[in-house]
Amino acid sequence: MSNSQSVKAVAKYIRMSPHKIRRIIDQIRGRSYQEALMILEFLPYTASGPIWQIVHSAAANANHNYGLDKKKLVIDEIFADEGPKLKRIRPRAQGRAYKILKPTSHITVIMKEIN
């Protein structure tokens, strides 16, 4: 299995905290493509939408670019990195301002074909 083909897909600047995304990607790491899509479809979290899209995109890349069978794909690696934070201010009393940091994430999926 050392010479198996790996396929990568990256979603950048997802407007969601990496902490919330990691809670979901930990549940699908190491699972097959079809099993991961089923799990993501029925999870009640908002973060499962962008993760579903990127897993689907990685499988489409594998099928279109390398001719791999989607049914044989397994999620080898999946991780969420921190992106830049959008900085906003909240006006407060007596001319003060509080910082509001709106986090973004980069999600990376690497899939492999199993025989």
C-alpha positions in Angstrom: 0.0 0.0 0.0 3.0 2.3 0.0 2.7 3.0 -3.7 -1.0 3.9 -3.5 -2.2 7.2 -5.1 -3.1 10.0 -2.7 -5.4 12.9 -3.6 -5.6 16.3 -1.9 -8.2 19.0 -1.6 -8.0 22.3 0.4 -10.8 24.7 1.4 -9.4 28.0 2.5 -10.8 30.9 4.6 -13.8 29.0 5.9 -15.6 31.5 8.3 -15.6 29.1 11.2 -13.5 28.4 14.2 -11.0 25.6 13.7 -11.9 24.2 17.2 -15.5 23.6 16.0 -14.3 22.0 12.8 -11.9 19.7 14.5 -14.7 18.3 16.7 -16.3 16.9 13.5 -13.2 15.9 11.4 -12.0 13.7 14.3 -15.2 11.6 13.8 -14.5 10.9 10.1 -10.7 10.5 10.0 -9.7 7.1 8.7 -13.2 6.2 7.4 -14.2 5.4 3.8 -15.5 8.1 1.5 -19.1 6.9 1.5 -19.2 6.3 5.3 -17.8 9.8 5.9 -20.5 11.5 3.7 -23.3 9.6 5.5 -21.9 10.7 8.9 -21.5 14.3 7.8 -25.0 14.4 6.3 -26.7 13.6 9.5 -24.5 15.5 12.0 -26.4 18.4 13.6 -23.5 20.8 13.4 -23.1 23.8 11.0 -19.5 22.9 10.4 -20.4 19.6 8.7 -21.5 21.5 5.6 -18.1 22.8 4.5 -16.4 19.6 5.5 -18.9 17.6 3.4 -18.1 19.9 0.4 -14.3 19.4 0.7 -14.6 15.6 1.2 -16.8 15.5 -1.9 -14.4 17.7 -3.8 -11.4 15.5 -2.9 -13.3 12.4 -4.2 -14.2 14.3 -7.4 -10.5 15.3 -7.9 -9.5 11.6 -7.5 -12.1 10.4 -10.0 -11.5 13.2 -12.6 -7.7 13.7 -12.4 -6.5 10.2 -11.6 -9.4 7.9 -12.6 -9.7 6.4 -9.1 -12.9 4.7 -8.0 -14.8 6.7 -5.3 -16.0 3.5 -3.6 -12.4 2.5 -2.8 -11.3 5.9 -1.3 -10.4 6.3 2.4 -9.7 9.5 4.2 -6.0 9.2 5.1 -5.5 12.6 6.6 -7.9 15.5 7.4 -7.0 18.5 9.5 -8.1 22.1 10.1 -5.5 24.9 10.4 -6.1 28.4 11.7 -6.6 31.1 9.1 -6.4 34.9 9.6 -8.8 36.4 12.0 -11.2 39.1 10.9 -10.9 42.0 13.4 -13.9 44.0 14.4 -14.7 46.4 17.3 -17.6 46.6 19.7 -18.2 50.2 21.0 -18.3 50.4 24.7 -19.0 53.1 27.3 -16.8 56.2 27.6 -15.2 55.9 24.2 -13.7 52.5 24.8 -13.8 49.6 22.3 -13.6 45.9 22.7 -12.0 43.6 20.1 -14.1 41.0 18.3 -12.1 38.4 16.6 -13.9 36.4 13.9 -11.8 33.2 13.2 -11.3 31.6 9.8 -10.0 28.1 9.0 -8.2 26.1 6.3 -9.4 22.5 5.9 -7.2 20.0 4.2 -8.3 16.5 3.1 -5.9 13.8 1.8 -7.5 10.6 0.5 -6.0 7.3 -0.6 -7.3 4.4 -2.6 -7.4 1.0 -0.9 -7.2 -2.3 -2.8 
